[in-house]
Amino acid sequence: MKVIQISIFLENRAGRLAEVTKTLASANINIRALSLADTSDFGILRLIVDDTEKAFKVLRENGFTVGKTEVIAVEVPDRPGGLAAIMDILAKENINVEYMYAFVQQSGKGAVILFRINELDRAIDVLTKNGVAVLPGEKVYKL
Amino acid sequence: MIYNDEYETMPREALEAIQLRRLQQTVERVYNTVPFYRKKFDEAGVRPEDIKSLDDLKRLPFTTKQDLRDNYPFGLFAVPMSQIVRIHASSGTTGKPTVVGYTRRDIKTWSELMARALAAAGVSQNDIIHNAYGYGLFTGGLGVHYGAETLGASVIPVSGGNTKRQITIMKDFRPTVLTCTPSYSLHLWEVAQEMGVDFKRDLAIRVGIFGAEPWSERMRQEIEDKLGIDAIDIYGLSEVLGPGVAVECIEAKDGLHIFEDHFIPEIIDPETGEVLPYGETGELVLTTITKEGIPLIRYRTRDISALYKEPCKCGRTMVRMARVTGRTDDMLIVRGVNVFPSQIESVLMQHEEVAPHYVIIVDRQKALDVLEVQVEVTERLFSDEVRKLQELERRIEKDIKETLGISCKVKLVEPKTIERSMGKAKRVIDKRQI
């Protein structure tokens, strides 16, 4: 039920992000979701792509510092309070979220939220028990 | 425990009288037996009879590692080869090795000083010493070995390498003392873990005497916590003697007592050569005053330290030197503080999340020097959480501040972005316009 996210360490300098996207483009890799965390010195680009292994390989070959992180993807009803209900479940179980980001599916069925949580297995367990749809990696890569 | 009560706790005045007499004898002897010294003293316009007090030591010229190389291999020996009973050499990573020779009396002195050092660390004849310093041209192995025998302890001459066998020996022979480099002690711990051997539960080691490379208080903490032992710092260099020039006492673990009845220490400003007062940080300079084989006058160790003469609770009256934090090569002065790239390097080496590739950038902003250390992250320990990487930056900044006494900014950069050069790496970019 886990999704593999690719993380790239980037120094804050002009054109560095373009080099990442160009590398992925020439390898014919499609980006599903992304988020960029930044500080004054450096940024971390987090990506969900359609071919994780290939992306990891080409980025590394092109000299990027790449890491793989396990995250979970949760389908959230696209209406007010949809996300609130899920956050409430995690809060009640005292599960801490390191970071999260979201994207909306093309089909319009709902939003997908990606969570980075240290207690990944427990979070999956708790969410599933509460009837929340945790999406398997294969499904997310193909969305 | 104090091995030689008479000398180690001697009142300073009596000690200094002995030092002066021995210094005068040494200067007289090298002037008459070593052409190198005669030439240098003549050039400096100083004659042996000019040394009337310890203060006159500063009139003598320095001796450097280059002088030893220039006189390779035996040019600085002060006795005929027939009186030399042992030869050691340092590894020549940047040129010819430096070669030293010992007379029978030198070996006896060295053995006693090493016995004193072991005793200062709380070792007695009832102990078994696991000596994992390398045996060979390097002085570590044999130096500790002779000291252990002189003290009457049992010594296991295991030498370096074959780490798994070392763990088995430690388990079966139950040594109580470990002697090796500080980094090797942590490696031993790691290998023991892999073999399912717990230092605290399965081994009898209670004290470790570590030297031959710079280490920090932080590393001492780590070693003491992991191995469950007292970790003692020992100092020495082959040119001057080998291990046993100075050692911490287990009572205070606060500075290394220099065996001043055999060496006279000074701290100098490495730029000007000027002698600095007690308490100030600079380059350690040592003069041997009993050595026969290869006496050294004002030898520049290139090691950064400071001297303290406050009395120690162990009862020794000998001056203490601060833990060596780095080398004087490539010194920088930032906000009036001497900064040595190697000090920063030794801090970085303690953080496995970063590679030992770094560059130090000094700039001047509004009349204030600012120091930035750029260091490459390693892929192995890459975290994708901003908070963790920022914490790493703060942690390194804090450690650098503790080591150098100066604040700096640490900036993580991508791997392989810091320029590599063949030969000596360019570690410092000084952008200051003064």
Interface residues (C-beta under 8 A of the other chain):
Chain A: Q5 S7 F9 L10 E11 A37 D38 T39 D41 F42 I44 R46 R60 G63 F64 T65 V66 G67 T69 E98 Y99 R116
Chain B: V377 E379 F382 S383 D384 E385 V386 R387 L389 Q390 E393 K411 L412 V413 E414 P415 K416 T417
